[in-house]
Amino acid sequence: MSILVDENTKLVVQGVTGREGQFHTLRNKAYGTNVVAGVTPGKAGQDVDGIPVFNTVRDAVEATGANTSMIFVPPRFATDAIFESLDAGIELTIAITEGIPAHDMMRVYTHLKRGDQRLLGPNCPGAITPGEATVGIMPTDVFTPGRVGIISRSGTLTYQISKEIGDMGIGQSTVVGIGGDPIVGSSFVDVLTMFEADPDTDLVVMVGEIGGDEEERAGEFIAANMKTPVVGYIAGFQAPPGKQMGHAGAIITGSSGTAQGKKDALEALGVKVGTNPTEVAEIVVDTLT
């Protein structure tokens, strides 16, 4: 078992005929993901390496049974692309696009809360269940099948931590990037809930960043609801206050949202927190052995 993406994933790619969309679509397909369709308005009837292209997501769903969408659409069109995916009944939408205005994401977030569909992102690297399927832009060679779930606001740190625990002989059940923007479709708590229910996940690594209070909320949830052990990491110990560090959501305001403050809050709730990726991997090994 895994969460979010697996051998049952039927992927439609919105923006499949663009340069980045086509490149990553073919990488996902080569990994073994069942890519059943692409969508680019006005290009119905074409194909990308044998993948049929449709004008709308609804047309793609009706023709192929697609249940997952990956979005490679410019920011000014991405909100409409997300709504189109949701309105077509797609179960999981993964928005890779960076730069979607926060006000637009507030409308998407409100829409999501009315039903049971899921959104990862925006500004996320996607999700991978090693050995089964990948949807997104992650470098698949750093992941190996195993029983550690990873959930992260940071793409590159996810890859590094996965590689380090992999080098110690420990693989991953599913790796999930939730996105680095201030407003995203799925929170740490949303994905932690799924990992807690997954019998094939023995431990979860949560990779957070400075800014906001998502990590603190997750810590409270872990303490109250999770039997699966969780190991934490917070990026940004050297970040100066008021300076954005990479992602739009990674910014310290005044004295709140600091890496040390998040580390202290998580540890007070019983979550072990590493100060660098190597230490995280060592804590994972110690916890599982």
Buried (B, 14 or more C-beta within 10 A) or exposed (E): EBBBBBEEBBBBBBBBBBEEBBEBBBBBBEBBBBBBBBBBEEBBEBEBEEBBBBBBBBBBBEEBEBBBBBBBBEBEBBBEBBBBBBEBBBBBBBBBBBEBBEEBBEBBBEBBEEEEBBBBBBBBBBBBBBBBBBBBBBBBEBBBEBBBBBBBBBBEBBBBBBBBBBEEEBBBBBBBBBBBBBBBBBBBBBBBBBBBEBEBBBBBBBBBBBBBBBBBBBBBBBBEEBEBBBBBBBBBEEBEEEEEBBBBBBBBEEEBBBBEBBBEBBEEBEBBBBEBBBBBBBBBBEBBE
